[in-house]
């Protein structure tokens, strides 16, 4: 799995995304805390290729003895200042896309911040970038939903409000999927109880479980 998700060191590739994917795979297997760090350190080279693998092979082995040292050295090498500045500029010029919902806009901005690790912006600055980046109609909806001018809220209150809206949307989406599935199963039961319909319902249930996961 790790070999199938290699980082080649191309400038446009996101090293933070690679680290997240690498750790997600590692977390599928449980070790003791000390063992886990050693395993990450040993298998990380297998997730690299081309320029990235050359960089790793040229590292001073005595200077890299801990996983966190490897992670920091990797991010420092493959997130050059030019890429960081480009990501930060995109954040500062952030704007809502046409027909993009409030929650989708917030999730997109959060994803941009994850890729710009070490941006140094405060919560208040992030909220201001988001609010001024959405269109006037969405601002009005946000103010009404927040029962007052959204920017007058404290940064922590504003963050919590947006996170609650995201969770509500995800919960609503899950309930909608389940309701749709139940209606389809009931319709299939009403038409016929033959083996074909039974197998079809089993497949639909399996697909729904995978989607929800």
Residue frames relative to the residue before (quaternion, step in Angstrom):
aa qw qx qy qz dx dy dz
X 1.0000 0.0000 0.0000 0.0000 0.00 0.00 0.00
X 0.6715 0.4860 -0.2984 0.4732 3.57 0.96 -0.81
X 0.6469 0.5209 -0.3183 0.4570 3.58 1.00 -0.79
X 0.6716 0.4929 -0.2932 0.4691 3.58 1.16 -0.55
X 0.7158 0.3674 -0.2316 0.5468 3.58 1.28 -0.02
X 0.1674 0.8460 -0.4883 0.1335 3.57 0.83 1.03
X 0.3132 -0.7128 0.6037 0.1712 3.51 -1.26 0.68
X 0.2214 -0.8340 0.4972 0.0909 3.58 -0.63 1.13
X 0.5512 -0.6511 0.3872 0.3497 3.60 1.24 -0.08
X 0.3866 0.7029 -0.5037 0.3205 3.59 1.22 0.28
X 0.6087 -0.6289 0.3438 0.3402 3.57 -0.91 0.95
X 0.7095 0.4737 -0.2779 0.4416 3.61 0.93 -0.81
X 0.5331 0.6126 -0.4191 0.4060 3.61 1.21 -0.23
X 0.3701 -0.7421 0.5206 0.2033 3.58 -1.01 0.83
X 0.3438 -0.7685 0.4982 0.2074 3.64 -0.45 1.15
X 0.6008 0.5584 -0.3659 0.4397 3.61 1.12 -0.60
X 0.6284 0.5252 -0.3304 0.4692 3.58 1.01 -0.79
X 0.6519 0.5208 -0.3186 0.4499 3.57 0.96 -0.86
X 0.6502 0.5075 -0.3182 0.4675 3.59 0.94 -0.87
X 0.6519 0.5165 -0.3229 0.4517 3.61 0.94 -0.85
X 0.6634 0.4923 -0.3055 0.4736 3.59 0.94 -0.87
X 0.6385 0.5361 -0.3181 0.4514 3.57 0.98 -0.86
X 0.6920 0.4699 -0.2772 0.4727 3.58 0.88 -0.95
X 0.6091 0.5552 -0.3541 0.4419 3.59 1.07 -0.70
X 0.6566 0.4882 -0.3075 0.4857 3.58 1.02 -0.78
X 0.6506 0.5224 -0.3146 0.4526 3.58 0.93 -0.89
X 0.6716 0.5210 -0.2970 0.4350 3.59 1.01 -0.83
X 0.5263 0.6193 -0.4181 0.4059 3.59 1.25 -0.14
X 0.7384 0.3284 -0.1892 0.5578 3.56 1.24 -0.43
X 0.2792 -0.8020 0.5133 0.1240 3.57 -0.76 1.04
X 0.0212 0.7603 -0.6474 0.0476 3.51 -1.00 1.00
X 0.6231 -0.4591 0.4339 0.4613 3.53 -1.31 -0.08
X 0.6817 -0.5161 0.3122 0.4141 3.58 -1.17 0.54
X 0.6801 0.4762 -0.2941 0.4735 3.60 0.89 -0.90
X 0.6467 0.5235 -0.3141 0.4573 3.58 0.97 -0.90
X 0.6311 0.5567 -0.3322 0.4261 3.57 0.99 -0.88
X 0.6580 0.5044 -0.3106 0.4648 3.60 0.95 -0.86
X 0.6546 0.5133 -0.3087 0.4613 3.58 0.99 -0.86
X 0.6425 0.5284 -0.3205 0.4531 3.58 0.97 -0.88
X 0.6427 0.5190 -0.3229 0.4618 3.61 0.92 -0.89
X 0.6665 0.5134 -0.3007 0.4493 3.56 0.94 -0.93
X 0.6967 0.4946 -0.2721 0.4426 3.58 0.99 -0.85
X 0.7798 0.3703 -0.1950 0.4655 3.58 0.89 -0.87
X 0.4551 0.7045 -0.4492 0.3078 3.62 1.22 -0.23
X 0.6315 0.5472 -0.3618 0.4135 3.67 0.88 -0.74
X 0.6331 0.5431 -0.3343 0.4387 3.60 1.14 -0.59
X 0.6387 0.5044 -0.3335 0.4758 3.60 1.29 -0.16
X 0.6534 0.5019 -0.3012 0.4802 3.58 1.31 0.07
X 0.0172 0.7808 -0.6245 -0.0092 3.55 -1.24 0.45
X 0.8112 0.2793 -0.2006 0.4730 3.56 -1.35 0.17
X 0.8548 -0.0441 0.0378 0.5157 3.60 -0.87 -0.95
X 0.6459 0.5305 -0.3251 0.4424 3.57 0.99 -0.80
X 0.6604 0.4925 -0.3117 0.4734 3.58 0.98 -0.80
X 0.6173 0.5352 -0.3384 0.4669 3.59 1.04 -0.75
X 0.6349 0.5301 -0.3222 0.4606 3.58 0.97 -0.88
X 0.6781 0.4960 -0.3001 0.4517 3.57 0.85 -0.95
X 0.6675 0.5139 -0.3077 0.4423 3.59 0.92 -0.87
X 0.6913 0.4755 -0.2741 0.4699 3.58 1.16 -0.56
X 0.4601 0.6816 -0.4503 0.3479 3.59 1.27 -0.03
X 0.4925 -0.6189 0.5199 0.3226 3.54 -1.21 0.57
X 0.4218 -0.7458 0.4553 0.2419 3.58 -0.42 1.22
X 0.6575 0.5266 -0.3205 0.4332 3.59 1.02 -0.72
X 0.6766 0.4962 -0.2952 0.4569 3.60 1.15 -0.52
X 0.7300 0.3384 -0.2071 0.5566 3.59 1.25 -0.34
X 0.1654 0.8078 -0.5425 0.1608 3.56 -0.05 1.32
X 0.7311 0.3368 -0.2069 0.5561 3.60 1.30 -0.17
X 0.6090 -0.5716 0.4036 0.3736 3.56 -1.16 0.61
X 0.6619 0.5151 -0.3279 0.4348 3.61 0.87 -0.87
X 0.6077 0.5385 -0.3506 0.4666 3.59 1.11 -0.62
X 0.6439 0.5192 -0.3083 0.4699 3.56 1.01 -0.85
X 0.6582 0.5217 -0.3077 0.4471 3.57 0.90 -0.97
X 0.6937 0.4770 -0.2847 0.4585 3.59 0.84 -0.99
X 0.6424 0.5154 -0.3244 0.4651 3.59 1.01 -0.79
X 0.6433 0.5319 -0.3092 0.4558 3.58 1.01 -0.85
X 0.6894 0.4703 -0.2836 0.4723 3.60 0.85 -0.96
X 0.6372 0.5350 -0.3243 0.4501 3.57 1.03 -0.79
X 0.6912 0.4850 -0.2767 0.4588 3.57 1.01 -0.84
X 0.8241 0.3048 -0.1277 0.4600 3.60 0.78 -0.97
X 0.6371 0.3898 -0.3754 0.5488 3.56 1.22 0.46
X 0.1152 -0.8423 0.5241 0.0506 3.59 0.37 1.23
X 0.6717 -0.5173 0.3467 0.4013 3.61 -1.17 0.53
X 0.6326 0.5464 -0.3471 0.4251 3.60 0.97 -0.76
X 0.6634 0.4836 -0.3015 0.4848 3.59 1.01 -0.83
X 0.6330 0.5349 -0.3258 0.4550 3.58 0.98 -0.85
X 0.6803 0.4901 -0.2886 0.4623 3.58 0.88 -0.95
X 0.6327 0.5250 -0.3324 0.4622 3.57 1.08 -0.71
X 0.6515 0.5064 -0.3093 0.4726 3.59 1.01 -0.82
X 0.6622 0.5078 -0.3056 0.4585 3.57 0.96 -0.88
X 0.6334 0.5247 -0.3287 0.4641 3.59 1.04 -0.74
X 0.6337 0.5223 -0.3272 0.4675 3.60 1.02 -0.78
X 0.6350 0.5232 -0.3272 0.4647 3.59 1.05 -0.75
X 0.6841 0.4898 -0.2915 0.4550 3.57 0.86 -0.95
X 0.7262 0.3773 -0.2229 0.5297 3.63 1.17 -0.58
X 0.2645 0.8135 -0.4848 0.1823 3.57 1.26 0.39
X 0.0791 0.7815 -0.6164 0.0555 3.57 -1.08 0.80
X 0.5718 -0.6060 0.4483 0.3237 3.53 -1.22 0.62
X 0.4206 -0.6936 0.5258 0.2560 3.57 -1.03 0.82
X 0.6259 -0.5291 0.4105 0.3999 3.56 -1.24 0.41
X 0.8472 0.0848 -0.1157 0.5115 3.58 -0.95 1.01
X 0.4529 0.6644 -0.4713 0.3623 3.61 1.16 0.42
X 0.4329 -0.7138 0.4856 0.2593 3.59 -0.83 0.97
X 0.6818 -0.4862 0.3618 0.4097 3.54 -1.31 0.33
X 0.7030 0.4653 -0.2792 0.4597 3.59 0.82 -0.98
X 0.6448 0.5123 -0.3297 0.4617 3.60 0.99 -0.75
X 0.6233 0.5352 -0.3351 0.4613 3.57 1.09 -0.72
X 0.6568 0.5098 -0.2991 0.4682 3.58 0.98 -0.88
X 0.6603 0.5040 -0.3090 0.4632 3.59 0.93 -0.86
X 0.6415 0.5201 -0.3288 0.4581 3.59 1.02 -0.75
X 0.6475 0.5047 -0.3216 0.4718 3.58 0.99 -0.79
X 0.6397 0.5249 -0.3291 0.4549 3.60 0.96 -0.82
X 0.6421 0.5190 -0.3206 0.4643 3.57 1.01 -0.78
X 0.6210 0.5316 -0.3369 0.4671 3.59 1.07 -0.70
X 0.6571 0.5039 -0.3130 0.4651 3.59 1.00 -0.77
X 0.6127 0.5483 -0.3526 0.4469 3.59 1.06 -0.70
X 0.6919 0.4673 -0.2756 0.4765 3.58 1.06 -0.70
X 0.7132 0.3885 -0.2363 0.5335 3.58 1.26 -0.32
X 0.0129 -0.8457 0.5323 -0.0350 3.54 0.78 1.11
X 0.7945 0.2568 -0.2103 0.5086 3.57 -0.91 0.96
X 0.2872 0.7979 -0.4877 0.2072 3.59 1.20 0.48
X 0.3518 -0.7875 0.4509 0.2299 3.61 1.15 -0.51
X 0.4946 0.6621 -0.4346 0.3579 3.61 1.22 0.11
X 0.4380 -0.6924 0.5100 0.2619 3.57 -1.01 0.82
X 0.6673 -0.4785 0.3748 0.4304 3.57 -1.29 0.24
X 0.6373 0.5316 -0.3346 0.4465 3.60 0.97 -0.82
X 0.6550 0.5077 -0.3097 0.4661 3.58 0.97 -0.87
X 0.6395 0.5288 -0.3219 0.4558 3.61 1.01 -0.81
X 0.6551 0.5052 -0.3062 0.4711 3.57 0.96 -0.91
X 0.6544 0.5075 -0.3148 0.4638 3.61 0.97 -0.80
X 0.6275 0.5240 -0.3339 0.4693 3.60 1.01 -0.79
X 0.6654 0.5022 -0.3021 0.4624 3.57 0.95 -0.88
X 0.6954 0.4937 -0.2904 0.4340 3.58 0.77 -1.03
X 0.7133 0.4363 -0.2579 0.4842 3.58 0.89 -0.89
X 0.6344 0.5432 -0.3289 0.4409 3.58 1.27 -0.27
X 0.6446 0.4945 -0.3348 0.4774 3.60 1.20 -0.38
X 0.5720 -0.6126 0.4151 0.3540 3.59 -1.16 0.53
X 0.7129 -0.4906 0.2944 0.4054 3.58 -1.28 0.37
X 0.6511 0.5186 -0.3293 0.4458 3.59 0.95 -0.81
X 0.6596 0.4861 -0.3071 0.4841 3.59 1.03 -0.78
X 0.5926 0.5514 -0.3574 0.4658 3.60 1.10 -0.66
X 0.6579 0.5138 -0.3068 0.4573 3.57 0.96 -0.92
X 0.6429 0.5136 -0.3169 0.4716 3.58 0.98 -0.87
X 0.6525 0.5202 -0.3080 0.4568 3.57 0.97 -0.90
X 0.6573 0.5102 -0.3119 0.4587 3.60 0.95 -0.85
X 0.6636 0.4980 -0.3061 0.4668 3.58 0.94 -0.89
X 0.6706 0.4987 -0.3000 0.4600 3.58 0.90 -0.92
X 0.7002 0.4489 -0.2591 0.4910 3.58 1.07 -0.77
X 0.3801 -0.7524 0.4578 0.2825 3.60 1.34 0.00
X 0.7845 0.1041 -0.1201 0.5994 3.54 0.86 1.00
X 0.6756 -0.4595 0.3525 0.4561 3.57 -1.28 0.07
X 0.4766 -0.7261 0.4207 0.2619 3.54 -0.56 1.21
X 0.6753 0.5165 -0.3013 0.4318 3.60 0.95 -0.86
X 0.5962 0.5699 -0.3694 0.4280 3.60 1.21 -0.27
X 0.5379 0.6094 -0.4066 0.4171 3.58 1.25 -0.23
X 0.5509 -0.5711 0.4711 0.3853 3.56 -1.22 0.39
X 0.6535 -0.5226 0.3541 0.4176 3.63 -1.12 0.49
X 0.6616 0.5052 -0.3144 0.4563 3.60 0.94 -0.84
X 0.6470 0.5111 -0.3148 0.4702 3.60 0.99 -0.82
X 0.6552 0.5191 -0.3086 0.4538 3.56 0.97 -0.89
X 0.6450 0.5133 -0.3153 0.4702 3.58 0.96 -0.87
X 0.6768 0.4972 -0.3012 0.4517 3.57 0.86 -0.97
X 0.6223 0.5481 -0.3364 0.4463 3.58 1.03 -0.78
X 0.6845 0.4757 -0.2828 0.4745 3.59 0.88 -0.94
X 0.6468 0.5107 -0.3262 0.4631 3.60 0.98 -0.78
X 0.6322 0.5269 -0.3351 0.4587 3.61 1.02 -0.76
X 0.6409 0.5194 -0.3300 0.4589 3.59 1.01 -0.75
X 0.6352 0.5216 -0.3242 0.4683 3.57 1.04 -0.78
X 0.6632 0.4982 -0.3056 0.4675 3.59 0.90 -0.91
X 0.6289 0.5335 -0.3330 0.4571 3.59 1.02 -0.80
X 0.6525 0.5147 -0.3157 0.4579 3.57 0.95 -0.88
X 0.6680 0.4985 -0.3070 0.4594 3.59 0.93 -0.89
X 0.6477 0.5101 -0.3179 0.4682 3.59 0.99 -0.83
X 0.6492 0.5138 -0.3158 0.4635 3.59 0.97 -0.86
X 0.6404 0.5292 -0.3237 0.4529 3.58 0.98 -0.84
X 0.6568 0.5102 -0.3091 0.4612 3.59 0.97 -0.87
X 0.6577 0.5041 -0.3102 0.4660 3.59 0.93 -0.90
X 0.6362 0.5382 -0.3241 0.4478 3.59 1.02 -0.80
X 0.6409 0.5219 -0.3199 0.4632 3.59 1.01 -0.85
X 0.6689 0.5054 -0.3015 0.4541 3.58 0.91 -0.95
X 0.6584 0.5129 -0.3106 0.4550 3.58 0.94 -0.92
X 0.6463 0.5156 -0.3144 0.4666 3.58 0.99 -0.87
X 0.6559 0.5164 -0.3100 0.4551 3.57 0.96 -0.87
X 0.6591 0.5161 -0.3111 0.4499 3.60 0.95 -0.89
X 0.6439 0.5142 -0.3248 0.4641 3.57 1.02 -0.80
X 0.6554 0.5152 -0.3170 0.4523 3.58 0.97 -0.84
X 0.6467 0.5160 -0.3150 0.4651 3.57 1.00 -0.85
X 0.6447 0.5169 -0.3223 0.4618 3.58 0.98 -0.86
X 0.6423 0.5191 -0.3190 0.4650 3.60 1.00 -0.81
X 0.6582 0.5041 -0.3095 0.4658 3.58 0.95 -0.86
X 0.6375 0.5233 -0.3256 0.4623 3.59 1.02 -0.76
X 0.6657 0.5180 -0.3060 0.4415 3.57 1.02 -0.78
X 0.6739 0.5035 -0.3009 0.4493 3.55 1.06 -0.66
X 0.7942 -0.1706 0.1783 0.5553 3.53 0.78 -1.00
X 0.2709 -0.7524 0.5773 0.1649 3.54 -1.19 0.56
X 0.3415 0.7695 -0.4859 0.2347 3.57 1.18 0.43
X 0.7131 -0.4817 0.3113 0.4032 3.55 -1.31 0.31
X 0.6141 0.5679 -0.3562 0.4165 3.60 1.01 -0.75
X 0.6779 0.4764 -0.2906 0.4786 3.58 0.90 -0.92
X 0.6234 0.5442 -0.3417 0.4455 3.57 1.01 -0.75
X 0.6708 0.4833 -0.2988 0.4766 3.57 0.94 -0.89
X 0.6214 0.5477 -0.3324 0.4510 3.58 1.05 -0.78
X 0.6667 0.4998 -0.3012 0.4637 3.57 0.93 -0.90
X 0.6191 0.5396 -0.3416 0.4570 3.57 1.04 -0.74
X 0.6573 0.5048 -0.3064 0.4682 3.58 0.96 -0.89
X 0.6493 0.5212 -0.3174 0.4540 3.59 0.96 -0.87
X 0.6472 0.5142 -0.3170 0.4650 3.55 0.99 -0.83
X 0.6492 0.5174 -0.3170 0.4587 3.58 0.97 -0.86
X 0.6468 0.5152 -0.3109 0.4686 3.59 1.02 -0.86
X 0.6491 0.5227 -0.3203 0.4504 3.59 0.95 -0.86
X 0.6391 0.5240 -0.3233 0.4608 3.59 0.99 -0.84
X 0.6531 0.5084 -0.3097 0.4680 3.59 0.98 -0.87
X 0.6534 0.5150 -0.3189 0.4539 3.60 0.93 -0.89
X 0.6667 0.5015 -0.3047 0.4595 3.57 0.94 -0.89
X 0.6248 0.5277 -0.3367 0.4667 3.58 1.06 -0.75
